[in-house]
Amino acid sequence: MKIQKEAILKALENVIVSGEKHHIIEDGSVYNINIFGDEVIVDIKIPNPSLQAKKKVEVDILKAIHDEVYEKAKVKVNITVEVPKKPSIVTDKTIPGIKNIIAIASGKGGVGKSTVTANIAVTLTKMGFKVGILDADIYGPSIPIMYDVANEKPLSVNIDGKAKMKPVENYGAKILSIGFFTNPNEAVIWRGAMASNALKQMVFDAHWGELDFMLIDLPPGTGDIHLSVMQMMPVTGAVIVSTPQNIALADARRGVAMFQQDNINVPVLGMVENMAYFVPTECNNQKYYIFGKDGAKNLAKDINVPLLGELPLEQSMREAGDVGRPAAMQEGTALTKAFESLTQNMITELVKRNESLPPTEIIKITTMAGCSTK
């Protein structure tokens, strides 16, 4: 029996992919049909990657051809999964008035990322810059404590007829954190979508005003919050914080790799080595490398990113954070000088980045994993 293509097309009008409104010929799912004698090859694309969905459409196509065209036809169905591209959480939006957005990240928790963020912000304000801090560490917000504003609440202000959140201000910086909206005695048990929506509100439903720098204190790791932030706003550059020990450096390397992925492509301005060494007051500047020596320095060289600075392990930095007055606010101390040098190096790398590279684009996630399929 000679099988006609028109008969195949007519038979396939009885097949509808689950969840779709039109049959597979009308909606364009079938993009190729080849007939060789009694052999029929149907190429089809469907949006559902589940095995159940693929098996069902295959069985329905076989049944339609066998029932309507030729029961002894040898039918082969080639199924391609093509998930519709969903728009970014926020598309084509910028934040008016914010010149540079710096993501401060770490692969591992407990390396002092929030402390570094708080002190860089203070140093920038001392230099005369207008600074904002977005505390994106949804599950462990600590910036309100470090800025002595844990009991504050953002006010509502009317901007062009719309109600906006007014960031809490202290020490010259504007701050928004999920810590302002949650009970400090309760854990934040949110799925990714809830956390992303909370971030979206703090970014776009707030009146940040004019800022030279927005510093984003990211949570540890390389997960959903990181992708959400980079989908929401064009991040100018990233700073990676690590301690010198190998177990922290392994995670820091992954953090750098995340920003350098082709579909993310956020420039890494450099690395910060925190807790680089300890100097007891009675030991005349003798340095003790408690967590290892030059770990972040060597990693930065290995992956070809700048080392922005080394910060000592000092009790005063911890105490300053606990009482809500960042250590860099002091004058003339070794810590203050270290943060001044680090921040100046960051600005230098930022200037180089802005002179040599175009503005970072908001990333578009193409798969559930956040990575391109190609």
Steps between C-alpha positions, in 0.01 A plus 500: 500500500626847412470732797408859421636789704161673488344197669763513776436870557126438518543216751726708723229762536355261761806536725521775762798541731393511864448857616480646148185642337557395139593176327862432411464602136322827574741610774807418290635231731558263206781654298594213268344183354695253286345199324705210357268229371311375806734682743388834648730727698337782696715775655320690775591753768312516829531736799475236775828317583339227714526138388125461544426786259746371240362146518140619469560708189693213341219251569234744375689556173546126445132434568381781271708380205418134552127568543455766231764423236658153501499254789826333391695824458841506667484825693795668669443810712795731571416726794687819579429686823486874451406677822353844426734774610357683794583865552740600773351586837532862393573574136663806353487689829771707652509683830499873427776692673724205590834519321679183611361176643760283675416144606704383799499122517672200650481137413506404868317633803682640800785667312394853597321609182242717680770655717701587190189644334418719799854634527544565128173696511622710793830562326325613182282745694812639671643556152195708414302251293125444525451138604214254537506144637256232389518215751412209271596236755136404544558218749764670712468880478769663712548849354233656729697382806832620360350844430316526832158518334360158589194656666425745220227466237498659152245778463265553207552805281298633208704523180317625192170377638631154592573368849864396532711361783752742640823315586623526857804727527799496733866600473424658162372180334149402390404146601228252420496150643250221545600529867284815522188299416541173690494395863863468617404200715356301210668327207423619147366182339431610145522327166695665220202680344406670828858609562531633145178699532619651828821611330307640207296718736810628679656591167215650300246603764757710685609859453878468493562844354839584353775249583857468382511144632247237593669213685310172497581267789428160344446176694767228494510259210392528138126454507159638422544837672815572298321428172197703608714804578675481164165460323367809675778749444814552294776422750808708416750269667555244773736475797575156645587462870690200634725392783841347412409140585460246220143404587386863463708555186336205325161665546638844408623355171145383427369845586732660247405237241131582545549867413726410206251264332418607145131550570574707814823681410530736796858634528680393817673810635716297737533293813528595866694279740338533841658372823829491310713504815492571874735733688491472881554839665791368706693348209642809328326457164574128474237358263334164561328343199224315681299410189795458265718744313434677169216265404277764336803676358612182323146421385456850359822459304398155381161613364633835378301740716647776720554460873337812639633470852586290805318559827642391836313293756429752776273491800411865449338428163271243656418728793427794269258292295323371809436849639390633162787733422722363218871497581589710194328799663795533736787726404862402449476133597660215307154368415384836369810530282448146370142578400601831343760320286258221411223742405733715293616190313138404437425845359809481278385166358148637457629797301700264276193283454275795409755638254563170321169313514138584412238508776404157631169376365226346709544127453230281349465149638430248224456178700387400845865451595583854399745392234481496124431163343768562241 
